[in-house]
Structure formats: structure tokens, C-alpha cells
Amino acid sequence: MADLPIIDAHHHIWRQADLPWLMGPMQPRIFGPYEPLQRDYPIDEFLGDVAGHGVSKSIYVQTNWRGGKEVDETRWVQSVADQHGWPHAIVSYADLAGDNLGAILGAHSESPLFRGVRQQLHWHEKELYRFAATPDIMNGAAWRKGFAEVAERGLVFELQLFTSQFADGASLAKNFPNANIVLEHAGMLEDDSPAGRAAWAEGLKRLAENANVSTKFSGLGTFVQRCDPAGIASIIGEVVAIFGAERCLFGSNFPIEKLWTSYADLIGAHRAALAPFSKAEQRAILHDNAARIYRL
């Protein structure tokens, strides 16, 4: 497996001063205490983290800059790529229900590496896990009009949901078959009880019925706050059985996962989980699917 090239399809870099959620006293967050993240995480550090692990390219995913600064974020990441050659694609923020969505997408598109949009829609009955204001933002008429524009522009939409929202996500994918949707973090399995796991799997099956939905193996340590090779293998095995290897891809979620693991241990756990699959399937998940979806 070590000779297989890897595209890290979900990572971040940042300047702390741009991120209000990293400034001031630590607040309760989904991934636990995060004092080690309350600093800059530059591309040089990311490159040091991935060095020696076969990572050939990477995809940056937005980090929630201050309100109204989403285009500045894209431009900054593009400037980093212009200087360092990394990352190789950018997923930016946009409010799909915003009145100025067309202008925002147009401004993002001035950066050659812009490939997609993430607007975090995940809502949970537990306040600690909640991000979106309501669970059904994706059902609003104005939001869906914006989603249609994202799809028409050929952009990827990164869909971040909890199990309770999967039915709405599947409906969205079915209603917009031309949309290129990537489900974040393999559907964010936060309830690993037998009932929770069954609901998650059934919801994934509904999403996977839509050929325009793929999913990422990223953020799998979020709710256990550790690198758990057995847990990663269990999720990967179940998700590949549902989506097929041709619609799964790898992302490190660094530096969030750096709170509890090293890149070496993280990629090692994913390689071990993928060992039962053919070399072609492993290459698809680790490299080829991301290259296709993000046009690398």
C-alpha cells in the first residue's frame, strides 16, 4: 500500500487571527478541548505532517473565516498555493440562500483552484453537536435556488449532515441529479449504539441510491477523540459496501485530528482498513476518486 499515491481530500490551514472560533477563551466544541489549535497552522506545518506518507496532492476545505470574508479566505489559500504548490484545490464557503450568491461564486472562481462549496448544514438535538440553526436549511426555496446555481456551475457541494438529516439529503440529491455531492466524514456517525449504527447505515443507503453522491473517510475520530483503527476499519468496511469503492475517498481532517493522533498513525489506520480491498479499489479511494471529483 505504501507505493499507492494519496490525495488528502480534506484538510485545513489557517491564520488564527482570521478565525473567531479560535480566538478568546475556549468554548465547548464537537471535537473537545482544542487549545493546541489556537494558533496558526501554516502550509509548512501541514507539509511536515504529511511528509513521507505518500501524499501527492491535497484539497483545502474552508474554516469559517469572519463573516463576509469568505472570498478573502479563498484568495489567501490561492496565494499560499501560488507560493508553495500546495494545496491543489479549494473548497470555499458560501451561503446558498444569500442574495449575493452569484457574485460570491464569481469572486471565488477568480481563484484557479476553486472547485467547490461547503456550507455546514449539520444539526443535532444535542446542542454541543449542533452547527446549523435549523435541521432543514436545505429544504428552503431560496437555498435550493442557490444549490441549483452551484450545480449548474459544475462545482462540488460538500454535504455535512447527521443521520437524522439523511432523508432530506437523499431528497436533495435526487432532485438535483446533475449536482456533484460529497458527504462529509462518512455521515458523522455520532451514535455507535446498535440502534444508532443501524439508522446511520440505512440513511447512507438512501443517500447512496443517488449516483451523484460520494463520501469521504475523514473526521472519523471526532466523536471518540482518538485514532481507533478498529473503529475506522468498521466504518470503512460498511461504507464501501454501501457506496462502492468508486464513490469513497480519503481525507485527514488535519489539524483537527492532530489533537489526538499523528498523521502516520492516521494514515496507517486507513491503510490497514483498506487492506482487504483490491489494489485498484485502494487506489480509487486513496487517489483516483478525489482526482476525478475535484478535477486535479
C-alpha positions in Angstrom: 0.0 0.0 0.0 2.9 2.4 0.7 3.5 2.8 -3.0 0.0 3.9 -3.7 -0.3 7.7 -4.2 -2.6 9.5 -1.8 -4.7 12.7 -2.2 -5.7 14.2 1.1 -9.2 15.4 0.2 -10.0 17.2 3.4 -7.6 19.3 5.3 -7.2 22.9 6.6 -4.5 25.6 7.0 -5.2 28.8 8.8 -4.1 32.0 10.4 -5.7 32.2 13.9 -6.5 35.9 13.6 -9.0 35.2 10.8 -11.0 32.6 12.8 -13.3 33.9 15.5 -13.9 30.4 16.8 -10.2 30.1 17.6 -9.9 33.4 19.4 -10.6 34.1 23.0 -11.4 31.6 25.7 -12.1 28.0 24.6 -15.8 27.2 24.1 -17.3 23.7 24.1 -17.0 22.2 20.6 -17.8 18.9 18.9 -14.2 17.7 18.9 -13.5 18.5 22.6 -10.8 20.7 24.1 -8.8 22.5 21.4 -6.2 24.7 23.0 -3.4 23.2 20.8 -5.3 24.6 17.7 -5.5 28.2 19.0 -2.5 29.2 16.8 -1.6 29.5 13.2 -1.5 26.2 11.2 0.5 27.1 8.1 1.1 25.1 5.0 4.7 24.4 6.0 3.5 22.5 9.1 0.9 20.6 7.1 3.6 19.5 4.6 5.8 18.4 7.5 2.9 16.4 8.9 2.3 14.6 5.6 5.9 14.1 4.6 6.9 10.5 4.0 3.4 9.2 3.8 2.8 9.1 0.1 0.6 12.2 -0.1 1.0 13.7 -3.6 -1.8 16.3 -3.5 -4.3 17.9 -1.2 -7.7 19.7 -1.0 -8.3 22.6 1.3 -11.7 22.9 2.9 -13.0 26.2 4.3 -12.5 27.0 8.0 -15.2 29.6 8.7 -13.4 33.0 8.5 -15.1 36.0 9.9 -18.4 37.0 8.4 -18.2 38.4 4.9 -14.6 37.3 4.5 -15.2 34.1 2.5 -13.7 35.4 -0.7 -10.7 36.7 1.2 -10.2 33.2 2.5 -10.2 31.7 -1.0 -7.8 34.4 -2.2 -5.4 33.8 0.7 -5.4 30.0 0.1 -4.8 30.6 -3.6 -1.8 32.8 -2.7 -0.4 30.1 -0.5 -0.7 27.6 -3.3 0.9 30.0 -5.7 3.9 30.2 -3.4 4.2 26.6 -2.2 2.4 24.5 -4.8 0.0 23.2 -2.1 -2.9 22.8 -1.8 -4.2 21.7 -5.2 -7.9 22.5 -4.9 -10.0 24.8 -2.7 -13.5 24.3 -1.3 -14.8 27.6 -0.1 -17.7 28.9 1.9 -20.9 30.4 0.5 -24.4 31.0 1.9 -26.5 29.3 -0.7 -29.6 31.3 0.4 -27.7 34.6 0.2 -28.9 37.4 -2.1 -25.4 37.9 -3.4 -24.6 34.2 -4.1 -23.8 34.7 -7.8 -21.3 37.5 -7.0 -19.7 35.4 -4.3 -19.3 32.4 -6.5 -18.0 34.6 -9.3 -15.4 36.1 -7.0 -14.4 32.6 -5.7 -14.0 31.5 -9.3 -11.3 34.1 -9.9 -9.0 31.8 -8.0 -7.9 29.0 -10.3 -8.0 26.3 -7.7 -11.6 26.9 -6.6 -13.6 23.7 -7.0 -16.5 23.6 -4.6 -18.5 24.9 -1.7 -19.1 23.8 1.9 -21.9 25.3 3.9 -22.2 23.2 7.1 -25.8 22.1 7.5 -25.3 19.6 10.3 -27.9 20.0 13.1 -28.3 17.7 16.1 -30.7 17.6 19.0 -27.6 17.8 21.3 -26.5 21.4 21.4 -22.8 20.5 21.6 -23.1 18.8 18.2 -25.2 21.4 16.6 -23.8 23.8 13.9 -26.7 24.9 11.7 -29.5 27.0 13.2 -32.2 24.5 12.0 -32.1 21.0 10.7 -33.8 21.7 7.4 -31.9 24.6 5.7 -31.5 22.5 2.6 -35.3 22.4 2.1 -35.8 26.2 1.8 -36.7 27.6 -1.7 -34.0 30.3 -1.7 -31.4 27.8 -0.6 -32.3 25.3 -3.2 -32.2 28.0 -5.9 -28.6 28.7 -4.7 -27.9 25.0 -4.8 -29.1 24.8 -8.4 -26.6 27.5 -9.3 -23.7 25.7 -7.6 -24.7 22.6 -9.6 -25.0 24.5 -12.8 -21.5 25.9 -12.4 -20.1 22.4 -12.1 -19.0 22.9 -8.5 -18.7 20.2 -5.8 -21.0 20.7 -2.9 -19.7 19.3 0.4 -22.7 18.0 2.3 -22.3 17.8 6.1 -25.2 16.1 7.9 -26.1 14.0 10.8 -28.2 10.8 10.5 -31.5 12.5 11.3 -31.0 14.7 8.2 -30.1 11.9 5.7 -33.6 11.6 4.3 -33.6 15.3 3.3 -30.1 14.9 1.9 -31.2 12.0 -0.2 -34.1 14.0 -1.5 -31.8 16.9 -2.4 -29.5 14.6 -4.3 -32.5 13.0 -6.1 -34.0 16.4 -7.1 -30.7 17.7 -8.4 -29.1 14.7 -10.3 -26.6 17.0 -12.0 -25.2 18.1 -8.7 -21.8 16.7 -7.6 -22.2 16.0 -3.9 -19.6 14.7 -1.4 -20.9 13.6 2.0 -18.5 14.8 4.7 -17.0 12.5 7.3 -18.8 9.3 6.2 -22.0 10.8 7.6 -20.7 11.7 11.0 -21.5 8.6 13.0 -22.0 10.1 16.5 -24.2 7.3 17.9 -22.4 3.9 17.8 -25.1 2.0 19.7 -26.8 -0.8 17.7 -29.8 1.4 17.0 -27.8 4.4 16.1 -25.5 2.5 13.9 -28.5 0.8 12.1 -30.1 4.2 11.5 -26.9 5.6 10.1 -26.4 2.7 7.7 -30.0 2.8 6.5 -29.7 6.5 5.9 -26.4 6.0 4.0 -28.2 3.5 1.7 -30.8 6.1 0.8 -28.1 8.6 0.0 -26.1 6.1 -2.0 -29.1 5.3 -4.2 -28.2 8.6 -5.9 -25.2 8.1 -8.2 -24.2 11.8 -7.7 -23.3 11.3 -4.1 -19.8 10.2 -2.9 -18.4 10.3 0.6 -15.2 11.0 2.5 -13.4 8.9 5.1 -12.5 12.0 7.2 -13.1 13.1 10.7 -13.6 9.5 11.9 -12.0 10.4 15.3 -14.4 13.3 16.0 -16.7 11.5 18.5 -14.3 9.1 20.1 -11.4 11.7 20.1 -8.7 9.2 19.3 -7.4 7.3 16.4 -9.2 4.0 16.6 -8.0 1.5 13.9 -10.8 -1.0 14.7 -13.4 1.7 14.5 -12.0 3.2 11.3 -11.9 -0.3 9.7 -15.5 -1.0 10.7 -16.8 2.3 9.3 -14.8 1.9 6.1 -15.9 -1.6 5.5 -19.6 -0.7 5.9 -19.4 2.4 3.9 -17.6 0.8 0.9 -20.2 -2.0 0.9 -22.9 0.7 0.6 -21.3 3.2 -1.8 -18.7 1.1 -3.6 -15.0 1.9 -3.8 -15.7 4.2 -6.8 -17.5 6.7 -4.6 -15.3 6.8 -1.5 -12.3 9.0 -0.8 -9.8 9.8 2.0 -9.3 13.0 3.9 -7.2 13.6 7.0 -9.2 16.4 8.6 -5.9 17.8 9.8 -5.1 19.6 12.0 -8.3 18.7 13.9 -7.3 15.1 14.1 -3.9 16.2 15.3 -5.5 16.9 18.6 -5.3 13.1 19.3 -3.2 11.4 16.7 -0.2 11.8 14.3 -0.5 11.7 10.5 1.5 8.5 10.5 -0.9 6.7 12.8 -4.0 8.1 11.0 -2.9 7.1 7.5 -1.6 3.8 8.9 -5.1 3.0 10.3 -6.7 3.8 7.0 -4.2 1.7 5.0 -4.9 -1.2 7.3 -8.6 -0.8 7.0 -8.3 -0.8 3.2 -6.0 -3.8 3.1 -8.9 -6.3 2.4 -9.7 -4.5 -0.8 -8.1 -4.9 -4.2 -5.2 -2.6 -5.2 -7.5 -0.9 -7.8 -10.1 -0.2 -5.1 -7.5 1.1 -2.7 -6.1 3.4 -5.4 -9.5 4.6 -6.2 -10.3 5.5 -2.6 -6.9 7.0 -1.8 -6.3 8.9 -5.0 -8.3 8.5 -8.2 -11.8 9.4 -7.0 -10.5 12.7 -5.5 -8.6 13.5 -8.7 -11.8 12.9 -10.7 -14.2 14.7 -8.4 -12.1 17.8 -7.8 -10.6 17.9 -11.3 -6.9 17.6 -10.2 
